[in-house]
Amino acid sequence: ASARRAALVLAAIASRLIAAEAKDAVRTRDIPSVPKEGFVAPAAGERASPAAAQPCLCTFDVDRTLTGKQGDIGECPDNKVTQAVDTAYGGGRLTLSSVGQSFCGTFCSQCYVGIVTAGDASGFESEERALLVQRLHTCGHLVSTSWTGPSARGEARRNCSGASIDSPLVVGCADGTKHFAVARIAEWLKGELGVNIERSRTWHFDDRSNNIAEFGASGFNARQVSCKTRDMSVLGLCGATPSEISDALGVSQCPPEQGAQAIVPSAVRRVQPWGVWSRLYELWLLALPALAMLLIDTTSTAAAEARVSPLSSGVLQDVPLSC
């Protein structure tokens, strides 16, 4: 009976994930390689026209972009450890990267600015969120201090395709879906403020290569950061540096020797739904409770049977268990 219950639970979980995958695939499969606005991909590395000519938008990831590894100023001497709590990647004291401290000397200081992150920036009304707002407002044009997105009230990250966005501060966009949020921010700025920002005038900065790659077909610019300091290749270590906040056009990833791919032009990659491995990992996490229940039931049954032992007389008597 316990095995049947566990099997039913696993089947239900698998069905939910398959349905979610199909829904995500429908949302992304028809996205054209060149946006409907008629954007023509620039040559990789080509620089934008002066920021004063047209409005621009810079969005930043948080963890290992605006921040560095918590408390690590040995590997990252230019970072600044604060008294605030940062709950990402095991937690610790919030440590601001060079760009997290200030990007006033970069072209983004002349742009509208925002955040698009997979995490929740330590949760609703956290000190981390307040500090990030302060830093963005000091250097760039931040038009709202409200937080939006799936994790606005707490950790609830998901695919941000179709997410409701009403602020440039977006939390909870699952990795690989941040480009949807950037598009929503641009739409919100146009609808609320009448500010029309072209896709070629929009940049996203992020430490993870899988987030940058998905911008390839969007017409937006995207650049991977923390290239010289990596944490197990997948993550940034010290976070973004001012030299990485470049207005070069196209989609740029870290060089191969730094754990990612070299510069690739815009409109080369088609948007892909979450990968198979991400879904399998999610399935494993969701299946753990069911597997634990099966193990507990099986152990309990075996223990109960071990308490009694048939004797030659046919009489059952208790048999002490070993501890």
Salt bridges, closest charged atoms under 4 A:
GLU21 OE1 - ARG279 NE 2.69
ASP24 OD1 - ARG27 NH1 3.79
ASP24 OD2 - ARG279 NH2 2.54
GLU37 OE2 - ARG199 NE 3.58
ASP61 OD1 - LYS178 NZ 3.04
GLU155 OE2 - ARG157 NE 2.82
ASP175 OD2 - ARG208 NE 3.32
GLU187 OE1 - ARG184 NH1 3.36
ASP206 OD2 - LYS178 NZ 2.63
ASP206 OD2 - HIS204 NE2 3.14
ASP231 OD2 - ARG64 NH1 2.92
ASP247 OD1 - ARG47 NH2 2.53
GLU282 OE1 - ARG279 NH1 3.07
ASP297 OD2 - ARG5 NH2 2.91
